[in-house]
Amino acid sequence: MNLRRRLMTAFAVTVAMLSVLCLPSVAFADETVYESWADFKKSSYYSDDLGGKPTWNDIVAEMDKLLEAGKQAFANGDMDAAYDYVNDAYYGWYETTGFERTAMGYIGNGRKSEVELAFAAPKAVAKKSGSQAEYDAEVDELSAMLHEDADKLDGTTGGDSNEGEVGGGMGAMATFLASFSILVREGLEAILVVGAIIAYLVKSGNKGSLKAVYIGAVLGIVCSFVSAWLLNLLKFANAAPQEIIEGVTALIAVVVLYYVSNWMLSKSETEAWNAYIQGQVDSSVETGSSFALAFTAWLSVFREGAEVILFYQPLLAEEHMPMVWAGMGVATLVLVAVYIAVRYFSVRLPLKPFFRITSVFMFCMSISFLGNGIKELIEGNVLTSTPMLENLIPYNDALAILGIYPIAETLIPQLILVAITIAVYAWQVRKAARLVEQSKAKAQTEGTATE
């Protein structure tokens, strides 16, 4: 903590001590402003007064101290400190206590995203040197959301949020839901993408490229474990660098997925009008495009894998271990069922609809990765957030999966990508029409020659 923030913390403690002297009959909790959950656990208040078992509302009360210190810093014209206090509340508390994980598991991923962006709002005001009223309003809204979630979690988890290393000890059902939702939420996109690629290769008669895709997916899993280990080793887990890495990976995935989407669409048209589907092997799949598909599978798995592992680490220290494994097992069965549905049932579609549906799916995934990648960069303090269409776009799990949020930084790039896609699709339609005309003309010519 820098000198400026030490002085402000000392000021807050002094005020609290004077308050105690003036009002000796009132019992006050520890008024120290703790920068992180790790610092708080070293305090006597944590071990003696709370017995090492704070509720989620206790945790939010500690976060409120940081948020109030941020208000005071903003009033003093110290925008950097106002920014840092909110940052500490997010990285030092919201993520490391397990609040984020528990909220996602029990309340919903849409709510988690809403709160994450609520943390970004006062930081944006501080970074843009907005008004005190704007900053205070954003902080108050964030605090209200945190208290609302804490009330829900305390009411459903028995009020015990401690399990030793992180906050988040939960009831058996809450533990099961957290374990289940984490794996389904993070694994669904990867399974859908890999399943769609494999179904495409089978449908187009390019089974020889399946091995490369499977290798890419397995390498993605291996790299996820290595990445999670490195993030912990370098102290990047639950910190801005982790969010930045995830954001950059997602944006790379956007480029690859969008390329694959358009490639599939163009190939479907070519094959549909030029009899490519007569069991022949597409040479472009066997060469450069084979690598593109394998790389897409790797990116899709790697992008989600490391986060899944980091989320599961605190869960594995829970007292309800059987429920953790039960949630993981049920989630695995759901993902296997999704894979089977995409892999085996989709190939029964007629060729042209199949390719077009697959192409549209890949495009939707690129939209999702674009929105979520930019959101990760906002959480990693690379970008700031600007509210947009808040009355029209709600926070819910479906839109969170699609990466659609009511902020300009995600919506505008997504709208631009949609516009580009419409132009590309129109060009593909015109190209297909020319191929049809050429095919008809060739058939007529050959027929005349035969006569």
C-alpha positions as CSV (number, residue, x, y, z in Angstrom):
1,M,0.0,0.0,0.0
2,N,1.5,3.4,-0.9
3,L,2.2,6.2,1.5
4,R,-0.9,8.2,0.5
5,R,-3.2,5.3,1.2
6,R,-1.4,4.5,4.5
7,L,-2.1,8.1,5.6
8,M,-5.8,7.8,4.6
9,T,-6.1,4.5,6.5
10,A,-4.5,6.0,9.6
11,F,-6.9,8.9,9.3
12,A,-9.9,6.5,9.2
13,V,-8.5,4.7,12.2
14,T,-8.0,7.9,14.2
15,V,-11.6,9.0,13.4
16,A,-12.8,5.6,14.6
17,M,-10.8,5.9,17.9
18,L,-12.1,9.4,18.6
19,S,-15.7,8.1,18.0
20,V,-15.1,5.4,20.6
21,L,-13.8,7.9,23.1
22,C,-16.8,10.2,22.5
23,L,-19.3,7.3,22.7
24,P,-17.9,4.8,25.2
25,S,-21.3,3.1,25.7
26,V,-21.5,1.9,22.1
27,A,-19.7,-1.3,21.0
28,F,-17.8,-0.9,17.7
29,A,-16.5,-3.6,15.5
30,D,-12.9,-3.4,14.2
31,E,-12.7,-0.2,12.2
32,T,-9.4,-1.0,10.4
33,V,-9.6,-0.8,6.6
34,Y,-8.2,-4.1,5.3
35,E,-6.9,-4.1,1.8
36,S,-7.5,-7.8,1.3
37,W,-9.1,-10.9,2.7
38,A,-5.6,-12.3,3.4
39,D,-4.8,-9.2,5.7
40,F,-8.2,-9.5,7.4
41,K,-7.6,-13.1,8.3
42,K,-4.5,-12.1,10.3
43,S,-6.5,-9.7,12.5
44,S,-7.6,-10.5,16.1
45,Y,-11.1,-9.3,15.1
46,Y,-11.3,-12.1,12.6
47,S,-10.1,-14.8,15.0
48,D,-11.5,-13.6,18.3
49,D,-14.7,-11.6,17.7
50,L,-15.9,-13.5,14.6
51,G,-14.3,-16.8,15.7
52,G,-12.8,-17.2,12.2
53,K,-16.4,-17.7,10.8
54,P,-17.6,-14.4,9.2
55,T,-20.9,-14.4,7.4
56,W,-21.2,-13.0,3.9
57,N,-22.6,-9.8,5.4
58,D,-19.5,-9.5,7.6
59,I,-17.4,-9.8,4.5
60,V,-19.5,-7.1,2.7
61,A,-19.1,-4.9,5.8
62,E,-15.3,-5.1,5.3
63,M,-15.7,-4.3,1.6
64,D,-17.8,-1.3,2.5
65,K,-14.9,0.2,4.5
66,L,-12.8,0.2,1.4
67,L,-15.6,1.7,-0.7
68,E,-16.2,4.4,1.9
69,A,-12.4,5.1,1.9
70,G,-12.7,5.5,-1.9
71,K,-15.4,8.1,-1.4
72,Q,-13.2,10.0,0.9
73,A,-10.3,9.8,-1.4
74,F,-12.4,11.1,-4.3
75,A,-13.6,14.0,-2.1
76,N,-10.0,14.8,-1.5
77,G,-9.3,14.9,-5.2
78,D,-7.2,11.7,-5.1
79,M,-8.6,9.8,-8.1
80,D,-5.9,7.2,-8.1
81,A,-6.7,6.2,-4.5
82,A,-10.4,6.2,-5.2
83,Y,-9.8,3.9,-8.1
84,D,-7.5,1.6,-6.1
85,Y,-9.9,1.2,-3.2
86,V,-12.6,-0.2,-5.5
87,N,-10.0,-2.4,-7.1
88,D,-9.0,-3.8,-3.7
89,A,-12.6,-4.5,-2.9
90,Y,-12.9,-6.5,-6.1
91,Y,-9.6,-8.4,-6.3
92,G,-8.8,-8.4,-2.6
93,W,-12.3,-9.5,-1.4
94,Y,-14.9,-10.2,-4.0
95,E,-12.8,-12.8,-5.9
96,T,-10.6,-14.2,-3.2
97,T,-13.3,-14.8,-0.6
98,G,-15.3,-16.9,-3.0
99,F,-18.1,-14.4,-3.1
100,E,-17.9,-14.3,-7.0
101,R,-17.9,-18.1,-7.2
102,T,-20.7,-18.6,-4.7
103,A,-22.9,-15.9,-6.3
104,M,-22.4,-17.5,-9.7
105,G,-23.2,-21.0,-8.4
106,Y,-26.3,-20.1,-6.3
107,I,-27.7,-16.8,-7.7
108,G,-26.6,-17.0,-11.3
109,N,-24.0,-16.0,-13.8
110,G,-26.0,-13.1,-15.0
111,R,-26.0,-11.6,-11.6
112,K,-22.2,-12.2,-11.2
113,S,-21.6,-10.3,-14.5
114,E,-23.8,-7.5,-13.3
115,V,-21.9,-7.1,-10.0
116,E,-18.5,-7.4,-11.8
117,L,-19.5,-4.5,-14.1
118,A,-20.8,-2.6,-11.1
119,F,-17.3,-2.7,-9.7
120,A,-16.0,-1.2,-13.0
121,A,-18.5,1.7,-12.9
122,P,-17.0,3.8,-10.0
123,K,-13.5,3.0,-11.4
124,A,-14.6,4.5,-14.7
125,V,-15.8,7.6,-13.0
126,A,-12.5,8.0,-11.1
127,K,-10.5,7.4,-14.3
128,K,-12.5,9.9,-16.2
129,S,-12.4,12.4,-13.3
130,G,-16.2,12.5,-13.1
131,S,-18.2,14.2,-10.3
132,Q,-18.3,13.3,-6.6
133,A,-22.1,12.6,-7.0
134,E,-21.5,10.2,-9.9
135,Y,-18.8,8.3,-8.0
136,D,-20.8,8.1,-4.8
137,A,-23.9,7.0,-6.6
138,E,-22.0,4.1,-8.4
139,V,-20.4,3.1,-5.1
140,D,-23.7,3.1,-3.2
141,E,-25.4,1.0,-6.0
142,L,-22.5,-1.5,-5.8
143,S,-22.7,-1.7,-2.1
144,A,-26.5,-2.3,-2.2
145,M,-26.0,-5.1,-4.7
146,L,-23.4,-6.7,-2.5
147,H,-25.6,-6.6,0.5
148,E,-28.5,-8.0,-1.4
149,D,-26.4,-10.9,-2.6
150,A,-25.0,-11.4,0.9
151,D,-28.5,-11.6,2.3
152,K,-29.4,-14.3,-0.2
153,L,-26.3,-16.3,0.4
154,D,-26.4,-16.0,4.2
155,G,-30.1,-17.1,4.1
156,T,-29.4,-20.1,2.0
157,T,-26.0,-21.3,3.2
158,G,-26.6,-21.1,6.9
159,G,-24.6,-17.8,7.3
160,D,-21.2,-19.5,7.5
161,S,-19.0,-18.1,4.8
162,N,-15.6,-19.3,6.1
163,E,-13.8,-22.5,5.4
164,G,-10.2,-21.6,6.3
165,E,-8.5,-20.5,3.2
166,V,-11.3,-18.6,1.5
167,G,-14.8,-17.4,2.4
168,G,-17.5,-19.6,0.9
169,G,-18.3,-22.5,3.2
170,M,-21.8,-23.4,1.9
171,G,-24.7,-25.7,2.6
172,A,-24.7,-29.0,0.8
173,M,-27.2,-28.0,-1.9
174,A,-25.4,-24.7,-2.5
175,T,-22.1,-26.5,-2.9
176,F,-23.7,-28.9,-5.4
177,L,-25.2,-26.0,-7.4
178,A,-21.9,-24.2,-7.4
179,S,-19.9,-27.2,-8.6
180,F,-22.5,-28.1,-11.2
181,S,-22.9,-24.5,-12.6
182,I,-19.2,-23.8,-12.8
183,L,-18.5,-26.8,-15.0
184,V,-21.6,-26.4,-17.2
185,R,-21.2,-22.7,-17.6
186,E,-17.5,-22.7,-18.4
187,G,-17.5,-26.0,-20.3
188,L,-20.6,-25.5,-22.5
189,E,-19.1,-23.1,-25.0
190,A,-16.0,-25.4,-25.4
191,I,-18.1,-28.5,-25.9
192,L,-20.4,-26.8,-28.4
193,V,-17.5,-25.5,-30.5
194,V,-15.6,-28.8,-30.5
195,G,-18.7,-30.8,-31.2
196,A,-19.7,-28.6,-34.1
197,I,-16.2,-28.8,-35.6
198,I,-16.2,-32.6,-35.4
199,A,-19.7,-32.9,-36.8
200,Y,-18.7,-30.6,-39.7
201,L,-15.7,-32.8,-40.5
202,V,-17.8,-36.0,-40.4
203,K,-20.5,-34.5,-42.5
204,S,-18.1,-33.2,-45.2
205,G,-16.2,-36.5,-45.4
206,N,-13.0,-35.2,-43.7
207,K,-12.6,-37.7,-40.9
208,G,-8.9,-37.7,-41.4
209,S,-8.8,-34.3,-39.7
210,L,-10.6,-35.5,-36.6
211,K,-7.3,-36.5,-35.0
212,A,-5.9,-32.9,-35.1
213,V,-9.1,-31.6,-33.5
214,Y,-9.0,-34.1,-30.7
215,I,-5.3,-33.3,-30.1
216,G,-6.1,-29.6,-30.0
217,A,-8.9,-30.2,-27.4
218,V,-6.6,-32.4,-25.2
219,L,-3.8,-29.9,-25.4
220,G,-6.3,-27.3,-24.3
221,I,-7.0,-29.3,-21.2
222,V,-3.3,-29.7,-20.5
223,C,-2.6,-26.1,-21.1
224,S,-5.4,-25.1,-18.7
225,F,-3.8,-27.0,-15.8
226,V,-0.4,-25.5,-16.7
227,S,-1.9,-22.0,-16.9
228,A,-3.8,-22.3,-13.6
229,W,-0.5,-23.5,-12.0
230,L,1.4,-20.6,-13.4
231,L,-1.2,-18.0,-12.4
232,N,-1.0,-19.3,-8.8
233,L,2.7,-19.4,-8.9
234,L,3.1,-15.9,-10.2
235,K,0.3,-14.6,-7.9
236,F,-1.8,-13.7,-10.9
237,A,-4.8,-15.8,-9.9
238,N,-7.8,-13.6,-8.9
239,A,-5.8,-10.5,-10.1
240,A,-5.9,-8.2,-13.1
241,P,-3.3,-10.2,-15.1
242,Q,-5.6,-13.3,-15.1
243,E,-8.5,-11.2,-16.5
244,I,-6.2,-9.7,-19.2
245,I,-4.9,-13.2,-20.2
246,E,-8.5,-14.5,-20.5
247,G,-9.6,-11.4,-22.4
248,V,-6.8,-11.6,-24.9
249,T,-7.4,-15.3,-25.4
250,A,-11.0,-14.7,-26.0
251,L,-10.3,-12.0,-28.6
252,I,-7.9,-14.3,-30.5
253,A,-10.7,-16.9,-30.4
254,V,-13.0,-14.4,-32.0
255,V,-10.7,-14.0,-35.0
256,V,-10.4,-17.8,-35.4
257,L,-14.0,-18.6,-34.9
258,Y,-15.1,-15.9,-37.3
259,Y,-12.7,-17.2,-39.9
260,V,-14.0,-20.7,-39.4
261,S,-17.6,-19.5,-39.6
262,N,-17.1,-17.8,-43.0
263,W,-15.0,-20.7,-44.2
264,M,-17.7,-23.2,-43.4
265,L,-20.3,-21.0,-45.1
266,S,-18.3,-20.7,-48.3
267,K,-17.4,-24.3,-48.4
268,S,-21.1,-25.3,-47.9
269,E,-22.1,-23.3,-50.9
270,T,-19.2,-24.6,-53.1
271,E,-19.9,-28.2,-52.2
272,A,-23.7,-27.7,-52.6
273,W,-23.4,-26.5,-56.2
274,N,-20.3,-28.3,-57.3
275,A,-20.9,-31.9,-56.1
276,Y,-18.1,-31.7,-53.5
277,I,-20.2,-33.9,-51.2
278,Q,-19.7,-37.1,-53.3
279,G,-17.6,-38.6,-50.6
280,Q,-14.5,-36.7,-51.7
281,V,-11.9,-35.3,-49.3
282,D,-11.6,-31.6,-49.2
283,S,-7.9,-30.8,-49.8
284,S,-8.1,-27.5,-48.0
285,V,-9.2,-29.2,-44.8
286,E,-6.3,-31.6,-45.0
287,T,-3.8,-28.7,-45.2
288,G,-4.0,-25.3,-43.7
289,S,-7.6,-25.3,-42.6
290,S,-7.0,-28.5,-40.6
291,F,-4.7,-26.5,-38.4
292,A,-7.3,-23.7,-38.1
293,L,-9.9,-26.2,-36.8
294,A,-7.5,-27.8,-34.4
295,F,-6.4,-24.4,-33.1
296,T,-10.1,-23.4,-32.7
297,A,-10.6,-26.5,-30.5
298,W,-7.5,-25.7,-28.5
299,L,-8.6,-22.1,-27.9
300,S,-12.1,-23.0,-27.0
301,V,-11.0,-25.5,-24.3
302,F,-8.1,-23.4,-23.0
303,R,-10.2,-20.3,-22.8
304,E,-12.5,-21.9,-20.3
305,G,-10.3,-24.5,-18.7
306,A,-8.0,-22.5,-16.5
307,E,-10.9,-20.5,-15.0
308,V,-12.7,-23.8,-14.2
309,I,-9.7,-25.1,-12.4
310,L,-9.2,-21.9,-10.4
311,F,-12.9,-21.9,-9.4
312,Y,-12.7,-25.5,-8.3
313,Q,-9.7,-25.0,-6.0
314,P,-11.6,-23.4,-3.1
315,L,-14.6,-25.8,-3.7
316,L,-12.3,-28.8,-3.1
317,A,-11.6,-27.5,0.4
318,E,-15.3,-27.4,1.3
319,E,-16.8,-29.6,4.0
320,H,-19.4,-31.0,1.6
321,M,-16.9,-32.8,-0.7
322,P,-19.4,-35.5,-1.9
323,M,-21.6,-32.7,-3.2
324,V,-18.7,-31.2,-5.0
325,W,-18.1,-34.4,-6.8
326,A,-21.8,-35.0,-7.4
327,G,-22.1,-31.6,-9.0
328,M,-19.1,-32.2,-11.1
329,G,-20.4,-35.6,-12.2
330,V,-23.9,-34.4,-13.1
331,A,-22.3,-31.5,-15.0
332,T,-20.1,-33.9,-16.9
333,L,-23.1,-36.0,-17.9
334,V,-24.9,-32.8,-19.2
335,L,-21.8,-31.8,-21.3
336,V,-21.5,-35.3,-22.7
337,A,-25.2,-35.3,-23.7
338,V,-24.7,-31.9,-25.4
339,Y,-21.7,-33.2,-27.3
340,I,-23.5,-36.3,-28.4
341,A,-26.5,-34.2,-29.6
342,V,-24.3,-31.9,-31.6
343,R,-21.9,-34.6,-32.9
344,Y,-24.4,-37.3,-33.9
345,F,-27.8,-35.7,-34.3
346,S,-26.8,-32.6,-36.2
347,V,-25.2,-34.6,-39.0
348,R,-28.6,-36.0,-39.9
349,L,-29.7,-32.6,-41.2
350,P,-29.6,-32.0,-44.9
351,L,-26.2,-30.8,-46.1
352,K,-26.9,-27.2,-46.9
353,P,-29.0,-26.4,-43.7
354,F,-26.3,-28.2,-41.7
355,F,-23.5,-26.1,-42.9
356,R,-25.4,-22.9,-42.6
357,I,-26.6,-23.7,-39.1
358,T,-23.0,-24.6,-38.1
359,S,-21.7,-21.4,-39.6
360,V,-24.3,-19.3,-37.7
361,F,-23.4,-21.1,-34.5
362,M,-19.7,-20.3,-35.0
363,F,-20.7,-16.7,-35.6
364,C,-22.8,-16.6,-32.4
365,M,-19.8,-18.0,-30.5
366,S,-17.6,-15.2,-32.0
367,I,-20.1,-12.6,-30.8
368,S,-20.1,-14.3,-27.3
369,F,-16.3,-14.4,-27.1
370,L,-16.0,-10.8,-28.3
371,G,-18.4,-9.5,-25.6
372,N,-16.9,-11.6,-22.8
373,G,-13.3,-10.9,-23.9
374,I,-13.8,-7.2,-23.7
375,K,-15.6,-7.6,-20.4
376,E,-12.5,-9.4,-19.1
377,L,-10.3,-6.5,-20.2
378,I,-12.6,-4.1,-18.4
379,E,-12.3,-6.3,-15.2
380,G,-8.5,-6.3,-15.8
381,N,-8.5,-2.5,-15.8
382,V,-7.4,-2.3,-19.4
383,L,-10.6,-0.6,-20.5
384,T,-13.3,1.4,-18.7
385,S,-17.1,0.8,-19.0
386,T,-19.8,3.1,-20.4
387,P,-23.5,2.2,-19.7
388,M,-25.6,1.8,-22.9
389,L,-29.2,0.6,-23.4
390,E,-29.5,-0.4,-19.7
391,N,-33.3,-0.2,-19.9
392,L,-33.4,-2.6,-22.9
393,I,-30.7,-5.2,-22.1
394,P,-31.2,-7.0,-18.8
395,Y,-28.6,-9.1,-16.9
396,N,-29.5,-12.8,-17.1
397,D,-27.7,-16.1,-17.7
398,A,-28.7,-16.4,-21.4
399,L,-27.3,-13.0,-22.4
400,A,-24.2,-13.5,-20.3
401,I,-23.5,-16.7,-22.2
402,L,-23.9,-14.7,-25.5
403,G,-21.6,-12.0,-24.1
404,I,-24.3,-9.3,-24.4
405,Y,-24.1,-6.6,-21.7
406,P,-25.6,-3.1,-21.5
407,I,-22.2,-1.3,-22.0
408,A,-20.9,0.5,-25.1
409,E,-17.5,-1.2,-25.0
410,T,-19.0,-4.6,-25.8
411,L,-22.1,-3.7,-27.7
412,I,-20.5,-1.4,-30.3
413,P,-17.9,-3.9,-31.5
414,Q,-20.5,-6.6,-31.5
415,L,-22.8,-4.5,-33.7
416,I,-19.9,-3.7,-36.0
417,L,-19.2,-7.5,-36.3
418,V,-22.9,-8.1,-37.1
419,A,-22.7,-5.4,-39.9
420,I,-19.6,-7.0,-41.4
421,T,-21.3,-10.4,-41.2
422,I,-24.4,-9.2,-43.1
423,A,-22.1,-7.7,-45.8
424,V,-20.1,-11.0,-46.0
425,Y,-23.3,-13.1,-46.2
426,A,-24.7,-10.9,-49.0
427,W,-21.5,-11.4,-50.9
428,Q,-21.7,-15.2,-50.3
429,V,-25.3,-15.3,-51.5
430,R,-24.3,-13.5,-54.8
431,K,-21.3,-15.8,-55.2
432,A,-23.6,-18.9,-54.7
433,A,-26.1,-17.4,-57.3
434,R,-23.2,-17.1,-59.8
435,L,-22.2,-20.7,-59.2
436,V,-25.7,-21.9,-59.8
437,E,-25.8,-20.0,-63.1
438,Q,-22.4,-21.3,-64.1
439,S,-23.6,-24.9,-63.2
440,K,-26.8,-24.5,-65.3
441,A,-24.9,-23.0,-68.2
442,K,-22.3,-25.9,-68.1
443,A,-25.1,-28.5,-67.9
444,Q,-26.8,-26.9,-70.9
445,T,-23.6,-26.8,-72.9
446,E,-22.8,-30.4,-72.1
447,G,-26.3,-31.4,-73.0
448,T,-26.1,-29.6,-76.4
449,A,-22.8,-31.2,-77.1
450,T,-24.2,-34.6,-76.4
451,E,-27.1,-34.1,-78.8
